[in-house]
Amino acid sequence: MANLIPRSILFYRGYFLDFYNAQLPNVRKKIDWTIGLLRDLPSIPEKYFKHLEGTEGLFELRVKISTNIFRIFCFFDEGNLVVLINGFQKKTDKTPKNELERAKQLQREYYHEKHNNV
């Protein structure tokens, strides 16, 4: 992962935006703030951004408001491009397997489309 600042943010298809638009205004404001950290800081604290162990370059953007926890999956492409793929509200300590599998599938689709110019 290169430390090129600022980073560019890409919303892959409508998955992230569907999640984002379904949130309350205070949640969207905190998501915007957290994306700003990702875009502008050379090093993002793990409290807000963490690599997902056992994945090929998947990260989670971490958003917490009071007792509500939200996760947004993303990955890096071509240095400073961050691709946001999907988000969900976390209700248990562990990331649900189906959410992680969905993120992996969306990451594969992104690269497939990119390499096949779909």
N, C-alpha and C positions, 0 to 999 in steps of 0.2 A: 504494500500500500504506500503510494507516494504521498509526500506531504506538500502537495501543490495547493496553495491557498489563493483565492477562494476556490472551493470545490463547486462543481456544477451539479445540480440536482435534476434528475429525470424521473418522471412519474411513468412507470411502465403500464401501458394501456390505462384502463380506468380503475384498476383494483385499489390502489391507494386512495385515489380521490373519492371513490364510493365510500370507503371506510371513513375518510376525513369528513365528508359532507354529512354523514350520519351522526356526527358527534355534536355535543352541545357547544355553544360559543366559547365557554371557558376552556374546554378540552382542546378545541381547535387553536385557541391562542397559545396554549402550552405546547402543542405540537409544533406550531410555527416557530416558537422560541427555540425549541430543541433542534429543529431543522436548521435554524440559524447557527447554532453551535457547530453542527456538523459541517455546514457550509464554510464557516469563517475561522474556526480554531484549528491551529496546527495539530494539537493533541486534545482529544475529547475525553473528559473523565469517564471512567468505566460506569459510573452512576448513570450516565446518559447514553452510552454507546459501548457495545460489547460484541466481540466475535463469538459466534456460536460454535462451541467445540463439536468436533465430529462432522463439520460441514466443509464444503469447498468454497470458502470465502463469503459465507453468509454472516451478516451482522444483524443485531437488533438495536434499533433506536428505542430508548427507554423513556417513557413518559409516566409520571406519577402525579396525581392530583388528589390530595387527601388520602383516602384508602383505595382509590381507583387506580389501577395500573393498566397501561396500554403498551403494546409492543408493535413496532413497525419493522418489518424485515427489509433488508437492503443488501447491496453488494457494490463493489467497485468495478468499474470498467474503464480501461484506457487512462490510468493515472488518477485524474482528479474528478472523474464522473462517478457520481453515486446514483445508483438506480434504486428507487423506492418501489417495492413490489406490493406488499399487502400488510394490513394491520389488523389487530384484534384487541379486545379487552381481556386482560389476563385475570382469571378468577381462581387459579390454583398456584401453588409454588412452582410447579414444573410447567414448561411450555408444552401445551397440548401437542401430541404427536401429529394429529391431522393438520394443525396449523404449520408445523415445521415441514411436513411433507408437501403441503401446498406451496410453501415458499421455495423449496427445492425444485418443484415442478415448474414454477414460474421463472426461476432462474434459468433452467434448461431451455424453456420456450424462448426466452429473451435471446440467448446465445444462438439457438437454432435459427430464429428469424434473422438475427444479425448476419450470420454466416451464409444464409441462403437468400438474403435481400428480399425477404417476404414483405 
